[in-house]
Amino acid sequence: MNEVRAEALFAPATARNREPLLAVLDPMLPEHGLVLELASGTGEHAAFFAARLPRLTWQPSEPDPTLRASIEAHRAAAGCGNLLPPLALDVTAPDWPLERAEAVLCVNMIHIAPWAAAEGAVAGAAARLPAGGPMIFYGPFKREGRHTAPSNERFDAMLRAEDPAWGVRDLAALGDLAAAHGLRLDRVFEMPANNLTVVFRREAAAVRAGPHASSDSA
Ligand SMILES: C[S@@+](CC[C@H](N)C(=O)[O-])C[C@H]1O[C@@H](n2cnc3c(N)ncnc32)[C@H](O)[C@@H]1O
């Protein structure tokens, strides 16, 4: 029988950024409800955040089956009742396997994927968040078209060499995309290693665009 072996994988950056991320996430996330984590990768963040934020239900997701197996392995090891099994979710798909989330988190994904992934993440989140619900991105960003550090510029060149569709995104471009879907910029936190945590919140009556459009304005 063919099975994906349940092996817990580890990414060094995740261990480094999880504490500073938790510190900014905690006050930005709601008092209760479901957090949809996009592009959960190994599942280390999901296991860590679910354990530290027991008031919330954590929903990891990931398109790669090997990584979903890793998320499952971390979930089993964590033993947290508020950590759900991972969803198979590619953010560029028109249909997502979940109707609603009180918050959406996307860590270190939109620069390691085509811009269509940012578009899918924003559209899908906007269609599922309640009014005021946060959509939170973490990663390196350009500001006003410029890199914020030489290390980010080198990283950008490396990404583009690997795939010309990848690359460090401009915060303003993400802001314009978010605004087109009814998400207003709320907070920007400067993080270690020249990363940003960027918090958008859904307006009361979201502008709906793209494949996730619906008549719901809650
Ligand atoms: C650098 S990893 C980050 C993983 C995790 N968030 C972390 O910080 O450790 C990038 C992740 O983006 C995911 N990804 C790439 N394209 C995607 C898409 N279209 N939809 C959802 N996830 C995607 C990859 O599978 C991978 O897990």
The ligand as a Tripos MOL2 file, in Angstrom:
@<TRIPOS>MOLECULE
LIG
   27    29     1     0     0
SMALL
NO_CHARGES

@<TRIPOS>ATOM
      1 C1          8.9810   28.7880    2.9310 C.3       1 LIG1
      2 S1          7.6390   27.7210    3.1640 S.3       1 LIG1
      3 C2          6.8970   28.4140    4.6240 C.3       1 LIG1
      4 C3          6.1810   27.4070    5.4370 C.3       1 LIG1
      5 C4          5.6810   27.8880    6.8200 C.3       1 LIG1
      6 N1          4.6800   28.9050    6.6970 N.3       1 LIG1
      7 C5          6.8270   28.3690    7.6650 C.2       1 LIG1
      8 O1          6.9610   29.5680    7.8730 O.co2     1 LIG1
      9 O2          7.6170   27.5300    8.1160 O.co2     1 LIG1
     10 C6          6.5050   28.1550    1.8690 C.3       1 LIG1
     11 C7          5.2330   27.3390    1.8810 C.3       1 LIG1
     12 O3          4.3240   27.8800    0.9350 O.3       1 LIG1
     13 C8          3.5740   26.8000    0.4110 C.3       1 LIG1
     14 N2          2.9170   27.2370   -0.8330 N.ar      1 LIG1
     15 C9          3.4960   27.5510   -2.0100 C.ar      1 LIG1
     16 N3          2.5480   27.8360   -2.9130 N.ar      1 LIG1
     17 C10         1.3530   27.7220   -2.3020 C.ar      1 LIG1
     18 C11        -0.0110   27.8860   -2.6980 C.ar      1 LIG1
     19 N4         -0.3150   28.2240   -3.9550 N.pl3     1 LIG1
     20 N5         -0.9910   27.6770   -1.7930 N.ar      1 LIG1
     21 C12        -0.6820   27.3440   -0.5090 C.ar      1 LIG1
     22 N6          0.5740   27.1600   -0.0800 N.ar      1 LIG1
     23 C13         1.5820   27.3470   -0.9590 C.ar      1 LIG1
     24 C14         4.6300   25.7240    0.2160 C.3       1 LIG1
     25 O4          4.0610   24.4480    0.0320 O.3       1 LIG1
     26 C15         5.4030   25.8640    1.5210 C.3       1 LIG1
     27 O5          4.8480   25.0890    2.5430 O.3       1 LIG1
@<TRIPOS>BOND
     1     1     2 1
     2     2     3 1
     3     2    10 1
     4     3     4 1
     5     4     5 1
     6     5     6 1
     7     5     7 1
     8     7     8 2
     9     7     9 1
    10    10    11 1
    11    11    12 1
    12    11    26 1
    13    12    13 1
    14    13    14 1
    15    13    24 1
    16    14    15 ar
    17    14    23 ar
    18    15    16 ar
    19    16    17 ar
    20    17    18 ar
    21    17    23 ar
    22    18    19 1
    23    18    20 ar
    24    20    21 ar
    25    21    22 ar
    26    22    23 ar
    27    24    25 1
    28    24    26 1
    29    26    27 1
@<TRIPOS>SUBSTRUCTURE
     1 LIG1         1 GROUP 0 **** ****
